Amino acid sequence: MNGVNRQRGISLVEVMIALVISLFLLAGIFQVYIGNKATFAFTNALAEVQENGRYALDLMAQDLRMVSEWGCIEMNPADTSNINNTLSAATVPGYDPLFHDFTGEEGIEGSNNTGLNGSDTLTVRGGRTSQANVESPFFALTSNQLTTNAINSIGVDDIVLVARCGANDLLINEEADIFRVTATLPTNGNTQRLLTFSATKSQQYENDAMVVELQTVNYFIAAGASGEPSLFRREFNNAPQELIEGVEDLQVLYGVDTDNDKYPNQYQAADAVVDFHDVVAVRVMLLVRSIDDNVTDTPQTYTFNGATVTANDRRLRQVFSSTVALRNRIGSS
């Protein structure tokens, strides 16, 4: 009995002290959790923004470097006497002159402040990296077929430029044809491909000729599927493709050669460019924001396209800029 009497419980004061100490510990743990969560959200948003911005610039730079890539011939909208353009509403389903007319439109052009958030649009025309060489057997000029080497990605409905590179026959007026491909067929034991076109050739092409796949690409900013501003890419008359979510603004400046030395003398907005044939470089500026809000502690202040802006939300924003030389124009004779 004496041992039982000597046992005592925890006093109210001890309970209160333990609760206070526990509250301090919980508050510390909670603060660490909140800090780690905020750091994770910021780091994740930063990685997202940087990845999107770099990918967007890399993709646009690839297309820009192919501006005015016409294979072994020269194409100038001011003088297209060496080009036989067979593209029309009769040969191309959904024919759109603004996209399919390579001989009437410039290799690069754009408009400023016409897109979402006052963004610019950019259109580029030229060849792709996919090219093919014409090989024997050679078809007569009255046919609509060519034999090429098998290593190329040219497919049905692609637009191609067929050009004579080495011949110098003064009896042949045209140096190149522009066709739509209507059929491709492996031939000669899959070592060659037979291309069929939407129109007949203007001349007989032999092994001094090449086939270049052409493209027209339009970049612009619009609301994406989630409602976020996104960078879109449209090719020919295909539906626009949403590429990158969170691209809020696109601004483009054109490096214009004013003294005919094939190097840029000044950079101008689209509406200030007198002749896009004089453009030899392009400066692309992108404003990319995080998808999630409440990433920064306060609304971010940033400088974009020469203007300093304070955001009306707490998204993370970053400016990306790159100057791309048009390698088929800059420094060329």
Secondary structure, 3 states (H helix, E strand, C coil): CHHHHHCCCCCHHHHHHHHHHHHHHHHHHHHHHHHHHHHHHHHHHHHHHHHHHHHHHHHHHHHHHCECCCCCCCCECCECCCEEECCCCCCCCCCCHHHHCCCCCCCEEEECCCCHHHCCEEEEEEEEEEEEEECCCCCCCCCCEEEEECCCCCCCCCEEEEEECCCCCCCCCCCEEEEEEEEEEEECCCCEEEEEECCCCCCCCCCCEEEEEEEEEEEEEEECCCCCEEEEEEECCCCCEEEEECEEEEEEEEEECCCCCCCCCEEECHHHCCCHHHEEEEEEEEEEECCCCCCCCCCCEEEECCEEEECCCCCCEEEEEEEEECCCCCCCC
